[in-house]
Amino acid sequence: MTASPSPLRPSALALLVTAAAAGALSTAAVAAAPSAVQTPLAWFSFSGSLLLAVAAGAVTWWARSARELRGRLSHLTGELRTREAYIARLTADGARDAAARTADHDRITTAHAAEVERLITAHTAELHHLTTAHTAELHHLTTAHATELDRLAAAQQATRERLGEELRRARSGRAAAMAAAANAAGRMQALATGMLADLREMEHRHADEEVLGDLLHLDHRTAQAGRLADSIAVLTGARSGRRWAKPIVMESILRGAMGRIGGYQRVRLHFTSEAAVAGHAAEGVMHALAELLDNAANFSPPNAEVHVYVEEVPAGVVITVEDSGLVMSEVQLRRAEQAVTAESLDLAGLSGTRLGLAVVGRLARKHGLTVSFRPSARGGTGALMMIPEELISHAPAEPLPAPALLT
């Protein structure tokens, strides 16, 4: 847009023209007027001409300025309309885009809602199907499990009843067998006691040395049979041996034990004790000592000696049996001590070599004896049996009849 010409030029031109015209008229008027008023009239005419020229210039300037302002206003109005049209077009485009976006959003929202609804419906149907199948399977498994449990419980109960009945029969049979064994042991004890009495009476009646030797041999064999009967009685829980009213001296205890074993000739006694054992426990102590002596003699070489030592200690009397047989290993020592200290006795697990130790264990628990094993200084095994103080007496004691020992 070009710059408009300044309105001052036309105004100046109008001012000059007006001033010239007014000056000419004023000069003519002053010249025609009397001389007396020519000077005031000249000033007045000059002032009026000047004012008229200024007014004419001002009017011309304002008119020119008004035209220019109308032109600029028209131009600005055109630009404004152009911009309003552009804005209207932009607004229409924006509204159209917004409508399109709204339509797309509605379409996408509707499609998403439909897809979500479809997935929810499918998921619900699948969940219902799985729940129904799971419930049916669970019911089937629960029923089958309950049936199986009932079957197993019935089978277990039947097995328990059968085993209980078999156990009762076994216990009854075991009790009957133990009772029969105890009865047989009692009869054997009575028979052995009677035979020993008869043999002792025969020994006093016969003076022939050959007959006496045979009688002594039978006496010794009968004493061994009596010990076996006593062992069976101990293991079956029957009453074993006889009871004396008075204490029995230690020498009688030792020699009585020697008389009940086969290898008594190899036993050497070492004692000076004058202690005696209470009468009610004397038979048990003698029997336990006989079993220890028999083990020592059986597990020693045929010509090896077995030594017996008696020592009085504050807690009672300790009898030590030492042999020269094979040295027992740590495992064998523990097994032997377990045999004489076990609380319960399993007869089915006893072998011939452990039968005597089981008898010792029963007698030890009955009379409060303490039995232990250790390696012997003689190369074999040492068995120690401690008789507690409450079974020891130093009062006048009763000697036993001397056993029949062959020289």
C-alpha positions as CSV (number, residue, x, y, z in Angstrom):
1,M,0.0,0.0,0.0
2,T,1.5,3.5,-1.1
3,A,1.7,6.4,1.3
4,S,-1.1,9.0,0.7
5,P,0.1,12.6,-0.1
6,S,0.3,14.9,2.9
7,P,-2.9,17.1,3.3
8,L,-0.7,20.2,4.1
9,R,0.1,21.0,0.5
10,P,-3.6,21.6,-0.6
11,S,-4.2,23.4,2.6
12,A,-1.2,25.7,1.9
13,L,-2.4,26.3,-1.6
14,A,-5.9,27.1,-0.5
15,L,-4.5,29.4,2.1
16,L,-2.4,31.3,-0.5
17,V,-5.2,31.6,-2.9
18,T,-7.6,32.7,-0.3
19,A,-5.1,35.1,1.2
20,A,-4.4,36.6,-2.2
21,A,-8.1,37.0,-3.0
22,A,-8.8,38.5,0.4
23,G,-5.8,40.8,0.1
24,A,-6.9,42.0,-3.3
25,L,-10.4,42.7,-2.0
26,S,-9.1,44.3,1.1
27,T,-6.8,46.6,-0.9
28,A,-9.6,47.6,-3.1
29,A,-11.9,48.3,-0.2
30,V,-9.2,50.3,1.6
31,A,-8.5,52.3,-1.6
32,A,-12.2,53.1,-2.0
33,A,-12.7,54.1,1.6
34,P,-12.2,57.6,3.0
35,S,-8.7,58.3,4.1
36,A,-9.9,58.7,7.8
37,V,-10.8,55.1,8.0
38,Q,-8.3,53.6,5.7
39,T,-5.8,52.7,8.4
40,P,-8.3,50.9,10.7
41,L,-9.9,49.4,7.7
42,A,-6.6,48.2,6.4
43,W,-5.9,46.4,9.7
44,F,-9.3,45.0,9.9
45,S,-9.2,43.8,6.3
46,F,-5.8,42.3,6.8
47,S,-6.9,40.5,10.0
48,G,-10.1,39.3,8.3
49,S,-8.2,38.2,5.2
50,L,-5.7,36.3,7.4
51,L,-8.5,34.7,9.4
52,L,-10.4,33.8,6.2
53,A,-7.3,32.3,4.7
54,V,-6.6,30.3,7.8
55,A,-10.2,29.1,7.9
56,A,-10.1,28.2,4.3
57,G,-6.8,26.3,4.8
58,A,-8.2,24.5,7.8
59,V,-11.4,23.5,6.0
60,T,-9.4,22.3,3.1
61,W,-7.0,20.3,5.4
62,W,-9.9,18.7,7.3
63,A,-11.7,17.8,4.1
64,R,-8.6,16.2,2.7
65,S,-7.9,14.4,6.0
66,A,-11.5,13.1,6.0
67,R,-11.2,11.7,2.5
68,E,-8.0,9.9,3.4
69,L,-9.5,8.5,6.6
70,R,-12.5,7.2,4.7
71,G,-10.1,5.6,2.2
72,R,-8.1,3.9,4.9
73,L,-11.3,2.9,6.7
74,S,-12.6,1.3,3.6
75,H,-9.3,-0.5,3.1
76,L,-9.2,-1.7,6.7
77,T,-12.8,-2.8,6.4
78,G,-11.9,-4.8,3.4
79,E,-9.0,-6.5,5.1
80,L,-11.2,-7.1,8.1
81,R,-13.8,-8.8,6.0
82,T,-11.1,-10.8,4.3
83,R,-9.8,-12.0,7.6
84,E,-13.3,-12.7,8.9
85,A,-13.9,-14.8,5.9
86,Y,-10.5,-16.6,6.5
87,I,-11.4,-17.1,10.2
88,A,-14.9,-18.3,9.2
89,R,-13.3,-20.8,6.8
90,L,-10.8,-22.0,9.5
91,T,-13.7,-22.3,11.9
92,A,-15.7,-24.3,9.4
93,D,-12.7,-26.5,8.7
94,G,-12.1,-27.0,12.5
95,A,-15.8,-27.8,13.1
96,R,-15.7,-30.2,10.2
97,D,-12.5,-31.8,11.5
98,A,-13.9,-31.9,15.0
99,A,-17.1,-33.5,13.7
100,A,-15.0,-36.1,11.8
101,R,-12.9,-36.8,14.9
102,T,-16.0,-37.0,17.0
103,A,-17.5,-39.4,14.5
104,D,-14.3,-41.5,14.5
105,H,-14.2,-41.5,18.3
106,D,-17.8,-42.5,18.5
107,R,-17.2,-45.3,15.9
108,I,-14.0,-46.5,17.7
109,T,-15.8,-46.3,21.1
110,T,-18.8,-48.2,19.8
111,A,-16.5,-50.8,18.2
112,H,-14.4,-51.2,21.4
113,A,-17.6,-51.4,23.5
114,A,-18.9,-54.1,21.1
115,E,-15.6,-56.0,21.2
116,V,-15.4,-55.7,25.0
117,E,-19.0,-57.0,25.3
118,R,-18.1,-59.8,22.9
119,L,-15.0,-60.8,24.9
120,I,-16.9,-60.5,28.2
121,T,-19.7,-62.7,26.8
122,A,-17.2,-65.3,25.5
123,H,-15.2,-65.2,28.7
124,T,-18.3,-65.6,30.8
125,A,-19.4,-68.5,28.6
126,E,-15.9,-70.1,28.8
127,L,-15.8,-69.5,32.6
128,H,-19.2,-71.1,33.0
129,H,-18.1,-74.0,30.9
130,L,-14.9,-74.5,32.9
131,T,-16.7,-74.0,36.2
132,T,-19.3,-76.6,35.3
133,A,-16.6,-79.0,34.0
134,H,-14.5,-78.4,37.1
135,T,-17.5,-78.9,39.4
136,A,-18.4,-82.1,37.7
137,E,-14.8,-83.4,37.8
138,L,-14.4,-82.3,41.4
139,H,-17.7,-84.1,42.3
140,H,-16.5,-87.2,40.5
141,L,-13.1,-87.1,42.1
142,T,-14.6,-86.4,45.5
143,T,-17.0,-89.3,45.2
144,A,-14.3,-91.6,43.9
145,H,-11.9,-90.5,46.6
146,A,-14.6,-91.0,49.3
147,T,-15.4,-94.4,47.9
148,E,-11.7,-95.3,47.8
149,L,-11.2,-94.0,51.3
150,D,-14.2,-96.1,52.5
151,R,-12.8,-99.1,50.7
152,L,-9.3,-98.5,52.1
153,A,-10.7,-97.9,55.6
154,A,-12.7,-101.1,55.4
155,A,-9.7,-103.0,54.1
156,Q,-7.5,-101.4,56.8
157,Q,-10.0,-102.2,59.5
158,A,-10.3,-105.8,58.2
159,T,-6.5,-106.0,58.1
160,R,-6.2,-104.5,61.6
161,E,-8.8,-106.9,62.9
162,R,-7.1,-109.8,61.2
163,L,-3.7,-108.8,62.5
164,G,-5.1,-108.1,65.9
165,E,-6.7,-111.6,65.9
166,E,-3.4,-113.1,64.7
167,L,-1.5,-111.1,67.3
168,R,-3.9,-112.2,70.0
169,R,-3.5,-115.8,68.8
170,A,0.3,-115.3,68.7
171,R,0.3,-113.8,72.2
172,S,-1.9,-116.5,73.4
173,G,0.3,-119.1,71.8
174,R,3.4,-117.5,73.1
175,A,1.8,-117.3,76.6
176,A,0.8,-120.9,76.3
177,A,4.3,-121.9,75.1
178,M,5.9,-119.8,77.9
179,A,3.6,-121.4,80.4
180,A,4.3,-124.8,79.1
181,A,8.1,-124.1,79.1
182,A,7.8,-122.7,82.6
183,N,5.9,-125.7,83.7
184,A,8.4,-128.0,82.1
185,A,11.2,-126.0,83.7
186,G,9.6,-126.3,87.1
187,R,9.2,-130.1,86.6
188,M,12.8,-130.3,85.4
189,Q,13.9,-128.3,88.5
190,A,12.0,-130.5,90.8
191,L,13.4,-133.6,89.0
192,A,17.0,-132.3,89.1
193,T,16.6,-131.3,92.8
194,G,15.3,-134.8,93.6
195,M,18.0,-136.5,91.6
196,L,20.7,-134.4,93.3
197,A,19.3,-135.4,96.7
198,D,19.2,-139.1,95.7
199,L,22.7,-138.9,94.3
200,R,24.0,-137.2,97.4
201,E,22.4,-139.9,99.5
202,M,24.0,-142.6,97.3
203,E,27.4,-140.9,97.5
204,H,27.2,-141.3,101.3
205,R,26.2,-145.0,101.1
206,H,28.7,-146.2,98.5
207,A,32.4,-146.4,99.4
208,D,33.6,-148.0,96.2
209,E,35.7,-145.5,94.4
210,E,34.6,-146.4,90.9
211,V,30.9,-146.2,91.9
212,L,31.5,-143.0,93.8
213,G,33.3,-141.5,90.8
214,D,30.3,-142.4,88.6
215,L,27.9,-141.0,91.2
216,L,29.9,-137.7,91.3
217,H,29.9,-137.5,87.5
218,L,26.1,-138.0,87.5
219,D,25.8,-135.4,90.3
220,H,27.8,-132.9,88.2
221,R,25.7,-133.5,85.1
222,T,22.5,-133.3,87.0
223,A,23.7,-129.9,88.5
224,Q,24.3,-128.7,84.9
225,A,20.8,-129.9,83.9
226,G,19.4,-128.1,86.9
227,R,21.1,-124.9,85.8
228,L,19.6,-125.3,82.3
229,A,16.1,-125.8,83.9
230,D,16.7,-122.7,86.1
231,S,17.7,-120.7,82.9
232,I,14.5,-121.7,81.2
233,A,12.6,-120.7,84.3
234,V,14.3,-117.3,84.4
235,L,13.6,-116.7,80.7
236,T,10.0,-117.7,80.9
237,G,9.3,-115.7,84.0
238,A,8.8,-118.7,86.3
239,R,10.2,-119.0,89.8
240,S,13.9,-120.0,89.6
241,G,15.9,-121.8,92.2
242,R,15.4,-122.1,95.9
243,R,15.5,-119.4,98.6
244,W,17.5,-119.7,101.8
245,A,16.5,-118.1,105.1
246,K,20.0,-117.1,106.1
247,P,22.8,-115.3,104.1
248,I,25.1,-117.6,102.1
249,V,28.9,-117.2,102.4
250,M,30.9,-116.0,99.4
251,E,32.9,-119.3,99.2
252,S,29.7,-121.3,98.9
253,I,28.4,-118.9,96.2
254,L,31.6,-119.3,94.2
255,R,31.8,-123.1,94.5
256,G,28.1,-123.5,93.9
257,A,28.5,-121.6,90.6
258,M,31.6,-123.7,89.7
259,G,29.6,-126.9,90.3
260,R,27.1,-126.0,87.6
261,I,29.4,-125.7,84.7
262,G,31.3,-128.2,82.6
263,G,34.8,-126.8,82.8
264,Y,35.0,-126.2,86.5
265,Q,38.4,-127.9,86.7
266,R,39.9,-124.8,84.9
267,V,38.4,-122.3,87.3
268,R,40.8,-120.7,89.8
269,L,39.3,-118.8,92.8
270,H,41.1,-115.8,94.4
271,F,39.2,-114.4,97.4
272,T,39.6,-113.5,101.0
273,S,36.2,-111.9,101.5
274,E,34.1,-113.1,104.4
275,A,31.0,-111.4,103.0
276,A,27.8,-113.3,102.6
277,V,24.9,-112.8,100.1
278,A,21.3,-112.4,101.4
279,G,19.4,-115.7,101.2
280,H,16.6,-114.5,98.9
281,A,19.2,-113.4,96.3
282,A,21.9,-116.1,96.8
283,E,20.4,-118.4,94.2
284,G,20.1,-115.6,91.6
285,V,23.7,-114.4,92.2
286,M,25.0,-118.0,92.0
287,H,23.1,-118.7,88.8
288,A,24.3,-115.4,87.1
289,L,27.9,-116.2,88.2
290,A,27.6,-119.7,86.8
291,E,26.5,-118.3,83.4
292,L,29.5,-115.9,83.3
293,L,31.9,-118.7,84.3
294,D,30.4,-121.0,81.6
295,N,30.9,-118.3,78.9
296,A,34.5,-117.8,80.0
297,A,35.2,-121.5,80.0
298,N,33.5,-122.1,76.6
299,F,35.3,-119.2,74.9
300,S,38.7,-120.0,76.2
301,P,41.2,-122.7,74.9
302,P,40.5,-126.1,76.5
303,N,43.6,-125.9,78.6
304,A,43.3,-122.2,79.6
305,E,42.4,-121.2,83.1
306,V,39.6,-119.0,84.2
307,H,40.4,-116.7,87.1
308,V,37.8,-115.4,89.6
309,Y,38.5,-112.4,91.9
310,V,36.4,-111.1,94.7
311,E,36.8,-107.5,95.9
312,E,34.9,-105.6,98.5
313,V,34.1,-102.0,97.6
314,P,32.0,-99.3,99.3
315,A,29.1,-100.0,97.0
316,G,29.1,-103.7,97.6
317,V,31.2,-106.7,96.3
318,V,32.7,-107.0,92.8
319,I,33.3,-110.4,91.3
320,T,35.6,-110.4,88.3
321,V,35.8,-113.3,85.9
322,E,38.8,-113.2,83.5
323,D,39.5,-115.6,80.7
324,S,42.3,-116.0,78.1
325,G,40.1,-116.4,75.1
326,L,39.7,-114.2,72.1
327,V,39.6,-110.4,72.8
328,M,36.1,-109.1,72.2
329,S,35.9,-106.1,69.8
330,E,34.2,-102.8,70.8
331,V,31.1,-103.9,68.9
332,Q,31.0,-107.3,70.7
333,L,31.5,-105.7,74.1
334,R,28.6,-103.2,73.4
335,R,26.4,-106.1,72.2
336,A,27.2,-108.2,75.3
337,E,26.5,-105.2,77.6
338,Q,23.2,-104.6,75.7
339,A,22.3,-108.2,76.2
340,V,22.7,-107.9,80.0
341,T,21.0,-104.5,80.3
342,A,18.1,-104.7,77.8
343,E,14.8,-103.8,79.3
344,S,12.8,-106.2,77.2
345,L,13.8,-109.7,76.1
346,D,13.1,-111.0,72.7
347,L,13.5,-114.8,72.9
348,A,13.3,-115.1,69.1
349,G,16.5,-113.1,68.6
350,L,18.6,-115.1,71.1
351,S,21.2,-117.5,69.8
352,G,22.8,-120.2,71.8
353,T,25.8,-118.1,72.7
354,R,23.7,-115.2,73.9
355,L,21.2,-117.3,75.9
356,G,23.4,-117.2,79.0
357,L,23.8,-113.4,78.8
358,A,20.1,-113.0,78.6
359,V,19.7,-115.0,81.8
360,V,22.3,-112.9,83.4
361,G,20.4,-109.7,82.4
362,R,17.1,-111.0,83.8
363,L,18.8,-112.0,87.1
364,A,20.7,-108.6,87.2
365,R,17.4,-106.7,86.9
366,K,15.7,-108.8,89.4
367,H,18.3,-108.5,92.1
368,G,19.9,-105.1,91.3
369,L,23.2,-106.5,90.0
370,T,25.5,-104.5,87.7
371,V,27.2,-106.4,85.0
372,S,29.8,-105.0,82.6
373,F,32.6,-106.2,80.3
374,R,36.1,-105.1,79.5
375,P,39.3,-106.5,77.9
376,S,41.2,-108.7,80.3
377,A,44.8,-108.3,81.2
378,R,45.2,-112.0,80.5
379,G,44.4,-111.4,76.8
380,G,40.7,-112.4,76.8
381,T,37.6,-110.7,78.3
382,G,36.8,-109.7,81.8
383,A,33.3,-109.8,83.1
384,L,32.5,-107.7,86.2
385,M,29.4,-108.3,88.4
386,M,28.8,-106.0,91.3
387,I,26.5,-107.2,94.1
388,P,24.9,-104.1,95.7
389,E,25.6,-103.3,99.4
390,E,22.0,-104.1,100.4
391,L,22.5,-107.7,99.4
392,I,25.7,-108.1,101.4
393,S,25.9,-109.2,105.0
394,H,28.8,-109.9,107.4
395,A,26.7,-111.6,110.0
396,P,27.0,-115.4,110.6
397,A,26.1,-117.1,107.4
398,E,25.0,-120.5,106.3
399,P,27.3,-122.6,104.1
400,L,25.8,-124.6,101.2
401,P,26.3,-128.3,100.8
402,A,29.5,-128.7,98.9
403,P,28.8,-129.4,95.2
404,A,30.0,-132.7,93.7
405,L,33.2,-131.8,92.0
406,L,35.4,-134.4,90.4
407,T,39.1,-134.1,91.2
